[in-house]
Amino acid sequence: MNIQQLEYIIAVNDCRHFVKASEKCFVTQATLSMMIKKLEEELGIKIFDRSRQPVVATEMGRKIIAQAKIIVRESYR
């Protein structure tokens, strides 16, 4: 897990869309999706329900995103 991955999940949560989030993060959609998928595999959970549009966080995903916001905020202090 790294700060970049946490920033990506926050962006997807804020934008509710992978393409818009990738544009916000200045990366390709493929890169953003791959990094989030790697994080999900590392944690053993799904952060986002991709079957719904707009994309929404799963219950566990919402908890992870809340912690990610704290970690990212603290890392830039």
N, C-alpha and C positions, 0 to 999 in steps of 0.2 A: 504494500500500500504506500502511496506517496501523495504529496500535497496536490500534484497535478490531477490525479484521479479524483480526489475529493472536490477540487474545483469543478471538474467535469460533471460530477453528479449534482452538485449545487446548481450549475448552469442548466442542466436538463430539467431539474425540478422547477427552477424559476421560469424557464421558457416553455416547458411542457411539450417540447419537440426537439428531436435529436439534431435536425439540420439547423434550426435556429440557434441551438446551444453551441453547435460546432462553429457557427459564424461568430458568435459572441466570444468564443475562446480562441478564434483565429487558427483553427485546425480543420482538417477534412472531417466529414461525417464518419467516414470509415475509421479514422484514427480515434475519434471520440468514442465510438461504439466499441471498438476493440479494447480500449483502455477500461471502459466501464465493465465490459464482459470479463476481463481479467480480474478486476476487483471483485465482481460477483463470484467468480470461481474460487478466488482466494478465501473469501468469507463464507462460501458455501450457501449463499442465499441470493434470491432475486431482489434487486433494489427497485426495479421498475416493472410495471405491468405493460409490456409492449403491445399487447393485444388491443388496448384501448387507445382511442384518439380523442383528446390529447393524451399523451403519455402521463401516467400517474404513478406515484411511488407506492410500493407495497407497504403493508403495515410495518414490517421490519425496516424497509427502506426509509420510511419517514424518521425512524429512530436514528438510523445511520446518518441520514442527511442532517439532522439536528446536531449530532456530534461533530460531523464534518464542518459545519459552520463555525462551531467553537474552535476546532483545531486550526482551521484556515485563519480565522481572525487572530488567534493567539500567535500563530507562526509569523505574522507580519508586524508584530509589535516590536 
